[in-house]
Amino acid sequence: MLKNYNTRHPFHENAAQILKYIGPGILITVGFIDPGNWAANMAAGAEYGYSLLWMVTLSTIMLIFLQHNVAHLGIVTGLCLSEATTAYLPKPCSRVILCTAVLAAAATAMAEILGGGIAVTILTGLPIGISAVLTAVFCFILLWTNSYKKLEKIIIGFVSLIGISFLLELSMVNVDWGSAAAGAVVPSLPTGAVPIVMSVLGAVVMPHNLFLHSEVIQSRQWNLENADVIKKQLQYEFLDTIFSMSIGWAINSAMIIVAAAVFFSQNIPVEEIQQAQIMLEPMLGKGAALIFAIALFFSGIASTTTAGMAGGSIYAGIFGEGYNIKDYHSWHGVALIYAAALGIIFCITDPFQGLVYSQIALSIQLPITIFTQIYLTSSTQVMGKYANTKLQKGILGCIALLVTLFNIMLLAEMF
Protein backbone atom coordinates (compact mmCIF):
# COMPACT_ATOMS: atom_id res chain seq x y z
CA MET A 1 0.00 0.00 0.00
CA LEU A 2 1.35 3.45 -0.91
CA LYS A 3 1.83 5.88 1.97
CA ASN A 4 0.16 9.24 1.79
CA TYR A 5 3.10 11.60 2.17
CA ASN A 6 0.81 14.62 1.99
CA THR A 7 -0.77 13.82 5.34
CA ARG A 8 0.56 16.16 7.99
CA HIS A 9 1.66 14.69 11.30
CA PRO A 10 -0.45 15.91 14.27
CA PHE A 11 2.71 17.24 15.96
CA HIS A 12 3.54 19.36 12.92
CA GLU A 13 -0.03 20.66 12.77
CA ASN A 14 0.05 21.62 16.45
CA ALA A 15 3.46 23.25 16.08
CA ALA A 16 2.23 25.22 13.09
CA GLN A 17 -0.83 26.36 15.01
CA ILE A 18 1.27 27.46 17.99
CA LEU A 19 3.72 29.39 15.81
CA LYS A 20 0.80 30.99 14.00
CA TYR A 21 -0.57 32.18 17.31
CA ILE A 22 2.70 33.65 18.64
CA GLY A 23 2.54 37.44 18.40
CA PRO A 24 0.13 39.19 20.79
CA GLY A 25 2.27 38.22 23.78
CA ILE A 26 5.39 39.58 22.06
CA LEU A 27 3.71 42.98 21.72
CA ILE A 28 3.12 42.92 25.47
CA THR A 29 6.73 41.91 26.11
CA VAL A 30 7.88 45.07 24.33
CA GLY A 31 6.05 47.08 26.98
CA PHE A 32 8.16 45.68 29.81
CA ILE A 33 11.54 45.87 28.10
CA ASP A 34 11.01 49.56 27.36
CA PRO A 35 13.38 52.45 28.26
CA GLY A 36 11.56 52.90 31.59
CA ASN A 37 12.61 49.35 32.43
CA TRP A 38 16.15 50.17 31.38
CA ALA A 39 16.28 53.04 33.87
CA ALA A 40 14.66 51.03 36.69
CA ASN A 41 16.82 47.95 36.06
CA MET A 42 20.04 49.90 35.70
CA ALA A 43 19.30 51.75 38.94
CA ALA A 44 18.53 48.44 40.65
CA GLY A 45 21.71 46.75 39.40
CA ALA A 46 24.04 49.71 39.88
CA GLU A 47 22.83 50.48 43.43
CA TYR A 48 22.00 47.02 44.82
CA GLY A 49 23.86 44.53 42.64
CA TYR A 50 22.08 41.22 42.12
CA SER A 51 19.92 41.53 45.27
CA LEU A 52 16.78 42.86 43.52
CA LEU A 53 16.66 40.30 40.70
CA TRP A 54 13.95 38.48 42.69
CA MET A 55 11.58 41.39 42.02
CA VAL A 56 11.84 40.77 38.26
CA THR A 57 11.05 37.09 38.86
CA LEU A 58 8.10 37.84 41.15
CA SER A 59 6.77 40.59 38.87
CA THR A 60 6.96 38.31 35.82
CA ILE A 61 5.04 35.54 37.61
CA MET A 62 2.34 38.03 38.57
CA LEU A 63 2.37 39.39 35.02
CA ILE A 64 1.75 35.95 33.50
CA PHE A 65 -1.36 35.44 35.63
CA LEU A 66 -2.69 38.93 34.93
CA GLN A 67 -2.01 38.95 31.18
CA HIS A 68 -3.43 35.45 30.76
CA ASN A 69 -6.55 36.49 32.65
CA VAL A 70 -7.15 39.72 30.72
CA ALA A 71 -6.55 37.95 27.40
CA HIS A 72 -9.42 35.63 28.35
CA LEU A 73 -11.65 38.68 28.60
CA GLY A 74 -10.81 39.65 25.01
CA ILE A 75 -11.20 36.11 23.66
CA VAL A 76 -14.49 35.30 25.42
CA THR A 77 -16.29 38.64 25.06
CA GLY A 78 -14.72 40.20 21.98
CA LEU A 79 -14.19 43.34 24.08
CA CYS A 80 -10.99 44.92 25.29
CA LEU A 81 -10.65 45.85 28.98
CA SER A 82 -11.52 49.49 28.25
CA GLU A 83 -14.68 48.58 26.30
CA ALA A 84 -15.77 46.11 28.99
CA THR A 85 -15.23 48.72 31.72
CA THR A 86 -17.46 51.14 29.83
CA ALA A 87 -20.09 48.50 29.09
CA TYR A 88 -20.40 46.84 32.51
CA LEU A 89 -19.55 49.49 35.13
CA PRO A 90 -21.54 52.60 36.10
CA LYS A 91 -20.53 55.55 33.92
CA PRO A 92 -19.04 57.73 36.72
CA CYS A 93 -16.96 54.77 37.94
CA SER A 94 -15.79 53.73 34.48
CA ARG A 95 -14.83 57.30 33.58
CA VAL A 96 -12.62 57.67 36.66
CA ILE A 97 -10.95 54.30 36.06
CA LEU A 98 -10.28 54.94 32.38
CA CYS A 99 -9.10 58.52 32.93
CA THR A 100 -6.46 57.24 35.37
CA ALA A 101 -5.56 54.61 32.76
CA VAL A 102 -5.12 57.33 30.14
CA LEU A 103 -2.78 59.19 32.52
CA ALA A 104 -0.85 55.96 33.10
CA ALA A 105 -0.60 55.45 29.33
CA ALA A 106 0.77 59.00 28.99
CA ALA A 107 3.38 58.27 31.68
CA THR A 108 4.28 55.09 29.82
CA ALA A 109 4.57 56.88 26.48
CA MET A 110 6.73 59.54 28.12
CA ALA A 111 9.23 56.88 29.19
CA GLU A 112 9.17 55.19 25.77
CA ILE A 113 9.53 58.40 23.74
CA LEU A 114 12.19 59.77 26.08
CA GLY A 115 14.17 56.53 25.87
CA GLY A 116 13.96 56.48 22.08
CA GLY A 117 14.96 60.15 22.02
CA ILE A 118 17.96 59.49 24.28
CA ALA A 119 19.08 56.72 21.90
CA VAL A 120 18.73 59.02 18.88
CA THR A 121 20.74 61.69 20.73
CA ILE A 122 23.48 59.18 21.59
CA LEU A 123 23.70 57.99 17.98
CA THR A 124 23.34 61.37 16.20
CA GLY A 125 24.16 64.14 18.68
CA LEU A 126 20.79 65.89 18.18
CA PRO A 127 19.26 67.74 21.17
CA ILE A 128 17.07 65.48 23.30
CA GLY A 129 13.91 67.55 22.65
CA ILE A 130 14.23 67.23 18.87
CA SER A 131 15.08 63.53 19.17
CA ALA A 132 11.96 62.92 21.29
CA VAL A 133 9.70 64.70 18.80
CA LEU A 134 11.20 62.72 15.91
CA THR A 135 10.63 59.47 17.82
CA ALA A 136 6.96 60.30 18.49
CA VAL A 137 6.29 61.41 14.90
CA PHE A 138 8.00 58.34 13.44
CA CYS A 139 5.99 55.97 15.66
CA PHE A 140 2.71 57.72 14.85
CA ILE A 141 3.46 57.31 11.13
CA LEU A 142 4.37 53.66 11.76
CA LEU A 143 1.00 53.10 13.42
CA TRP A 144 -0.94 55.01 10.77
CA THR A 145 0.59 53.35 7.72
CA ASN A 146 1.00 49.72 8.80
CA SER A 147 -1.60 47.05 9.31
CA TYR A 148 -1.58 45.15 12.61
CA LYS A 149 0.00 42.08 11.00
CA LYS A 150 2.87 44.13 9.60
CA LEU A 151 3.39 45.91 12.92
CA GLU A 152 3.46 42.60 14.75
CA LYS A 153 6.26 41.30 12.51
CA ILE A 154 8.22 44.54 12.81
CA ILE A 155 7.99 44.52 16.59
CA ILE A 156 8.92 40.84 16.85
CA GLY A 157 12.04 41.79 14.87
CA PHE A 158 12.77 44.64 17.31
CA VAL A 159 12.42 42.33 20.32
CA SER A 160 14.77 39.81 18.68
CA LEU A 161 17.41 42.50 18.15
CA ILE A 162 17.09 43.71 21.76
CA GLY A 163 17.49 40.16 23.04
CA ILE A 164 20.54 39.52 20.87
CA SER A 165 22.07 42.81 22.03
CA PHE A 166 21.85 41.86 25.69
CA LEU A 167 23.18 38.37 25.03
CA LEU A 168 26.22 40.07 23.48
CA GLU A 169 26.48 42.42 26.47
CA LEU A 170 26.34 39.48 28.90
CA SER A 171 29.11 37.73 27.00
CA MET A 172 31.35 40.78 27.54
CA VAL A 173 30.99 41.15 31.33
CA ASN A 174 32.28 39.12 34.26
CA VAL A 175 29.12 37.86 36.00
CA ASP A 176 28.96 36.24 39.43
CA TRP A 177 26.37 33.68 38.33
CA GLY A 178 26.03 32.17 41.81
CA SER A 179 25.03 35.51 43.30
CA ALA A 180 22.79 36.25 40.33
CA ALA A 181 20.96 32.92 40.70
CA ALA A 182 20.44 33.51 44.42
CA GLY A 183 19.28 37.08 43.82
CA ALA A 184 16.69 35.87 41.31
CA VAL A 185 14.86 33.68 43.84
CA VAL A 186 15.73 34.92 47.35
CA PRO A 187 13.76 38.06 48.36
CA SER A 188 15.67 40.86 50.06
CA LEU A 189 14.86 44.50 50.67
CA PRO A 190 17.96 46.62 51.28
CA THR A 191 17.56 49.91 53.13
CA GLY A 192 16.15 52.61 50.87
CA ALA A 193 15.33 50.15 48.06
CA VAL A 194 11.51 50.48 48.15
CA PRO A 195 11.29 53.19 45.42
CA ILE A 196 13.52 51.12 43.12
CA VAL A 197 11.53 47.96 43.89
CA MET A 198 8.33 49.82 43.01
CA SER A 199 9.84 51.16 39.81
CA VAL A 200 10.84 47.61 38.81
CA LEU A 201 7.30 46.40 39.59
CA GLY A 202 5.75 49.25 37.61
CA ALA A 203 8.18 48.59 34.77
CA VAL A 204 7.17 44.92 34.47
CA VAL A 205 3.48 44.82 35.42
CA MET A 206 2.16 47.79 33.44
CA PRO A 207 -1.47 48.98 33.33
CA HIS A 208 -1.43 49.85 29.65
CA ASN A 209 -0.29 46.31 28.77
CA LEU A 210 -3.39 44.84 30.42
CA PHE A 211 -5.58 47.01 28.20
CA LEU A 212 -3.44 46.29 25.15
CA HIS A 213 -3.40 42.49 25.51
CA SER A 214 -7.19 42.28 25.69
CA GLU A 215 -7.29 44.29 22.44
CA VAL A 216 -4.55 42.69 20.31
CA ILE A 217 -5.55 39.13 21.24
CA GLN A 218 -8.59 39.72 19.04
CA SER A 219 -6.34 39.89 15.98
CA ARG A 220 -6.62 36.07 15.93
CA GLN A 221 -10.05 35.51 14.43
CA TRP A 222 -12.44 33.06 16.06
CA ASN A 223 -16.09 32.15 16.31
CA LEU A 224 -17.45 33.35 19.67
CA GLU A 225 -20.38 30.94 19.33
CA ASN A 226 -18.16 27.85 19.07
CA ALA A 227 -17.01 26.59 22.49
CA ASP A 228 -14.34 24.31 20.97
CA VAL A 229 -12.81 27.21 19.06
CA ILE A 230 -12.76 29.38 22.19
CA LYS A 231 -11.14 26.56 24.20
CA LYS A 232 -8.40 26.16 21.59
CA GLN A 233 -7.79 29.91 21.49
CA LEU A 234 -7.44 30.01 25.28
CA GLN A 235 -4.87 27.19 25.17
CA TYR A 236 -2.77 28.81 22.45
CA GLU A 237 -2.98 32.18 24.17
CA PHE A 238 -1.54 30.67 27.37
CA LEU A 239 1.44 29.23 25.49
CA ASP A 240 1.99 32.57 23.75
CA THR A 241 1.87 34.39 27.09
CA ILE A 242 4.28 31.99 28.84
CA PHE A 243 6.74 32.10 25.94
CA SER A 244 6.64 35.88 25.54
CA MET A 245 6.77 36.78 29.23
CA SER A 246 9.73 34.41 29.69
CA ILE A 247 11.63 36.35 27.03
CA GLY A 248 10.83 39.58 28.88
CA TRP A 249 12.01 38.08 32.18
CA ALA A 250 15.32 37.03 30.61
CA ILE A 251 15.97 40.45 29.06
CA ASN A 252 15.03 42.39 32.22
CA SER A 253 17.21 40.12 34.33
CA ALA A 254 20.07 40.60 31.87
CA MET A 255 19.78 44.39 32.27
CA ILE A 256 20.19 44.16 36.05
CA ILE A 257 23.00 41.61 35.75
CA VAL A 258 24.97 43.80 33.31
CA ALA A 259 24.51 46.87 35.55
CA ALA A 260 25.55 44.88 38.64
CA ALA A 261 28.60 43.37 36.94
CA VAL A 262 29.79 46.64 35.42
CA PHE A 263 28.75 49.40 37.81
CA PHE A 264 27.91 47.92 41.24
CA SER A 265 31.09 45.83 41.27
CA GLN A 266 33.13 49.04 40.86
CA ASN A 267 30.91 51.21 43.08
CA ILE A 268 29.91 53.50 40.20
CA PRO A 269 26.45 55.10 40.54
CA VAL A 270 24.40 55.51 37.35
CA GLU A 271 22.31 58.66 37.19
CA GLU A 272 21.46 58.76 33.49
CA ILE A 273 21.29 56.30 30.63
CA GLN A 274 23.75 58.30 28.52
CA GLN A 275 26.27 58.04 31.36
CA ALA A 276 25.93 54.25 31.37
CA GLN A 277 26.57 54.13 27.64
CA ILE A 278 29.65 56.33 27.94
CA MET A 279 31.04 54.33 30.87
CA LEU A 280 30.59 51.03 29.06
CA GLU A 281 33.06 52.07 26.35
CA PRO A 282 36.28 52.27 28.41
CA MET A 283 35.26 49.24 30.49
CA LEU A 284 34.02 46.89 27.78
CA GLY A 285 35.06 48.51 24.52
CA LYS A 286 33.40 50.68 21.89
CA GLY A 287 31.38 47.74 20.55
CA ALA A 288 29.52 47.29 23.84
CA ALA A 289 28.59 50.96 24.01
CA LEU A 290 27.31 50.93 20.42
CA ILE A 291 25.30 47.75 21.03
CA PHE A 292 23.78 49.39 24.12
CA ALA A 293 22.73 52.50 22.14
CA ILE A 294 21.27 50.51 19.24
CA ALA A 295 19.31 48.22 21.58
CA LEU A 296 17.95 51.29 23.41
CA PHE A 297 16.85 52.77 20.07
CA PHE A 298 14.93 49.64 19.04
CA SER A 299 13.45 49.39 22.52
CA GLY A 300 12.25 53.01 22.36
CA ILE A 301 10.71 52.68 18.89
CA ALA A 302 8.97 49.36 19.56
CA SER A 303 7.61 50.33 22.98
CA THR A 304 6.50 53.81 21.84
CA THR A 305 4.49 52.10 19.10
CA THR A 306 2.76 49.68 21.48
CA ALA A 307 2.18 52.45 24.04
CA GLY A 308 0.40 54.41 21.31
CA MET A 309 -1.76 51.39 20.48
CA ALA A 310 -2.63 50.97 24.17
CA GLY A 311 -3.46 54.65 24.59
CA GLY A 312 -5.65 54.60 21.49
CA SER A 313 -7.40 51.45 22.75
CA ILE A 314 -8.12 52.93 26.19
CA TYR A 315 -9.38 56.22 24.73
CA ALA A 316 -11.58 54.52 22.12
CA GLY A 317 -12.96 52.20 24.80
CA ILE A 318 -14.30 55.21 26.70
CA PHE A 319 -16.65 55.68 23.74
CA GLY A 320 -17.45 51.96 23.57
CA GLU A 321 -15.26 51.34 20.53
CA GLY A 322 -12.41 48.96 19.74
CA TYR A 323 -9.00 50.12 18.50
CA ASN A 324 -8.77 51.06 14.81
CA ILE A 325 -6.07 53.60 13.95
CA LYS A 326 -8.14 55.02 11.08
CA ASP A 327 -11.10 55.63 13.41
CA TYR A 328 -11.56 59.12 14.86
CA HIS A 329 -11.38 58.19 18.54
CA SER A 330 -8.47 55.76 18.17
CA TRP A 331 -6.08 58.08 16.36
CA HIS A 332 -7.12 61.00 18.55
CA GLY A 333 -6.25 58.83 21.55
CA VAL A 334 -2.82 58.02 20.13
CA ALA A 335 -2.17 61.71 19.34
CA LEU A 336 -3.35 62.75 22.83
CA ILE A 337 -1.06 60.25 24.55
CA TYR A 338 1.97 61.25 22.48
CA ALA A 339 1.31 64.99 22.91
CA ALA A 340 0.91 64.63 26.69
CA ALA A 341 4.11 62.58 26.85
CA LEU A 342 6.08 65.19 24.89
CA GLY A 343 4.68 67.92 27.16
CA ILE A 344 6.00 66.08 30.21
CA ILE A 345 9.39 65.53 28.55
CA PHE A 346 9.82 69.24 27.87
CA CYS A 347 8.98 70.03 31.51
CA ILE A 348 11.33 67.62 33.30
CA THR A 349 14.93 68.54 34.08
CA ASP A 350 16.32 65.08 34.90
CA PRO A 351 15.48 62.53 32.17
CA PHE A 352 16.82 59.51 34.09
CA GLN A 353 14.80 60.29 37.22
CA GLY A 354 11.85 61.04 34.97
CA LEU A 355 12.09 57.50 33.60
CA VAL A 356 12.30 55.98 37.09
CA TYR A 357 9.42 58.03 38.50
CA SER A 358 7.24 57.27 35.47
CA GLN A 359 7.47 53.61 36.45
CA ILE A 360 6.53 54.46 40.04
CA ALA A 361 3.46 56.31 38.70
CA LEU A 362 2.46 53.18 36.79
CA SER A 363 2.76 51.03 39.90
CA ILE A 364 0.50 53.44 41.82
CA GLN A 365 -2.24 53.22 39.16
CA LEU A 366 -1.81 49.48 38.76
CA PRO A 367 -4.11 48.34 41.63
CA ILE A 368 -7.02 50.27 40.08
CA THR A 369 -6.64 48.40 36.79
CA ILE A 370 -6.07 45.03 38.47
CA PHE A 371 -9.15 45.24 40.72
CA THR A 372 -11.26 46.34 37.72
CA GLN A 373 -9.98 43.42 35.68
CA ILE A 374 -10.66 40.90 38.47
CA TYR A 375 -14.20 42.22 38.91
CA LEU A 376 -14.97 41.90 35.20
CA THR A 377 -13.36 38.48 34.64
CA SER A 378 -15.04 37.11 37.78
CA SER A 379 -18.50 38.21 36.63
CA THR A 380 -20.71 35.56 35.03
CA GLN A 381 -22.65 38.41 33.43
CA VAL A 382 -19.49 39.36 31.53
CA MET A 383 -17.69 36.01 31.10
CA GLY A 384 -20.47 33.43 31.35
CA LYS A 385 -19.09 29.96 32.07
CA TYR A 386 -15.54 31.28 31.57
CA ALA A 387 -15.70 33.48 34.69
CA ASN A 388 -12.83 33.07 37.16
CA THR A 389 -12.93 30.01 39.40
CA LYS A 390 -12.44 30.31 43.17
CA LEU A 391 -8.78 29.36 42.75
CA GLN A 392 -8.26 31.98 40.04
CA LYS A 393 -10.00 34.61 42.16
CA GLY A 394 -7.74 33.70 45.08
CA ILE A 395 -4.53 33.95 43.04
CA LEU A 396 -5.53 37.20 41.35
CA GLY A 397 -6.75 38.64 44.65
CA CYS A 398 -3.39 37.84 46.30
CA ILE A 399 -1.59 39.59 43.44
CA ALA A 400 -3.83 42.66 43.79
CA LEU A 401 -3.26 42.79 47.55
CA LEU A 402 0.51 42.36 47.14
CA VAL A 403 0.67 45.22 44.63
CA THR A 404 -1.42 47.37 46.99
CA LEU A 405 0.91 46.50 49.89
CA PHE A 406 3.95 47.56 47.87
CA ASN A 407 2.20 50.86 47.10
CA ILE A 408 1.50 51.47 50.80
CA MET A 409 5.17 50.77 51.55
CA LEU A 410 6.18 53.25 48.83
CA LEU A 411 3.92 55.99 50.21
CA ALA A 412 5.25 55.35 53.72
CA GLU A 413 8.83 55.59 52.39
CA MET A 414 8.13 58.84 50.50
CA PHE A 415 6.22 60.64 53.23
PyMOL commands that set and color helices and strands:
alter all, ss='L'
color gray80, all
select helices_A, chain A and resi 10-21+24-31+35-48+53-77+81-88+91-124+128-145+148-172+177-185+194-204+207-219+227-262+264-266+273-284+286-318+328-347+351-377+380-386+390-414
alter helices_A, ss='H'
color red, helices_A
deselect
rebuild
show_as cartoon
